[in-house]
Amino acid sequence: MEIPDLVDLIWLFEDEPTRQFEDLDWPVGLHSFRLTRGARSALFSIDPTAGEAYISLYADGQEHTHLGCLRPLDRLSVDRSRSDYEGLRLWFPSGTNEPLVLQTKPWIRLAWDVKSVGTW
């Protein structure tokens, strides 16, 4: 799986990750990044070795969206395509779905254009 450098993820989420197990360093084990913008926050967790991720979105401290066990991941990419936009794209094996996009700036937002079951 292709992933950004840890420094790029720290830059995107504006903080160091927390680790599920203190004795496992990047990229081994589950690492979680949290970002807050106003009343919204996002929790992005990834285990690069297992190739899986988890995303939770919160509003006013209450979880309203959770996507768990997103796998198999093909690659992750940090998107800085414009000066007023930042986000993370999660790519899945070719042809299964469009990338899942976790926008982190100017606000937190999640977008995923998935294909209907049974379509190619």
N, C-alpha and C positions, 0 to 999 in steps of 0.2 A: 504494500500500500504506500502510495506517495503522500507525504504530509509536509506542511510547512515546518520550518525550523521553530523550535520552542520560543525563541525571541520574537518571532512574528506573531505567534498566538498571544504572548504576553502583551505585545503592543496592541493587538486588536481588542483584547478584553481588559486592557489597562490594569492588569494585576497578575501576580504569580498564581499558578494553579495550586490547588490542594491535592494531596495524594491520598488514595484510599489506604495504602500501606506505606508507612514512612520509610521502610527499608528499600522500596523500589523507586528508582530514579527514571526520569524520562528517557526513552519512550516505553518503558515497561510498566504495566499496571494501569489502573484507572486514574486519570487526572481530570480535575474539575475546574472550570473557569467560570467566574461569576461577573456579571456586568450589570450596573444599574444606571438608568437614565430616567430621571423624574420618578414617576410612580411605577414604571415598568422595569423589570429585571429579567435576565436570562441566565440560566445555568446550562453550560455546555460541558459534557463529560465525554472523554474519549479514552479508549484503550487501544493504542496503536498496534500493539502486538496481536490482539484479537481481531482488529479491524472492525470495531463497532463503536457506536456513539449513542449518546442520550441527550435530549434537549428538553428543558422545561422552561416555560414562560410564566411570569408572574405579573399581576397587576395589583397594586396596593397590598403587597405581601401575600396574596392568595394565588396559588397555582391554578392556571386556567388551561394550560396546554402541556401535554407530556408526550413526547415521542421516544419510545424506548427500544433498545436493542436494534438500532439502525445498522444493518449489515447485509451483505458484505460491502464494505466501503472499498471503492477503487482508489480514490484520492480526495484530498481536501485542498482547497486553494483559498488564500486570502485575496479578497477583491478590493482594490483601491482605485477603481477605474475613474473616479471623479474626486475632486477635492472635498466635496460635501457628502461623500458616500463611503462607507466601509462595511464589509460583510465577510462571511465565510460561506463557501460553497462546498457541499458534500456531494461527491460524484459516486454513482453506483455503476456496476458493470454495464458496459455498452448496451444500449437499447432497452434497458429496463424502465428507466424513468429519467426525467429531466433532473438536473441537480437540485437538491434541497438548498435553499438560501436562507441563512440566518443573518439578517441585516443588523448591524450594531450601531450605525451612525447614519443619519442624524437621530434616528429613533430605533428602538428594537422592534423587529418585525420578522415573521417567518413566512416563507412562500415555497410551495412545492407543487409543480404541475405533474401529477401522476397520471399514468395511463389507466384506463378502465380495464377491469379484469376481462381477459379474453381478447384484447386487441393487440395488434402487433405494431 
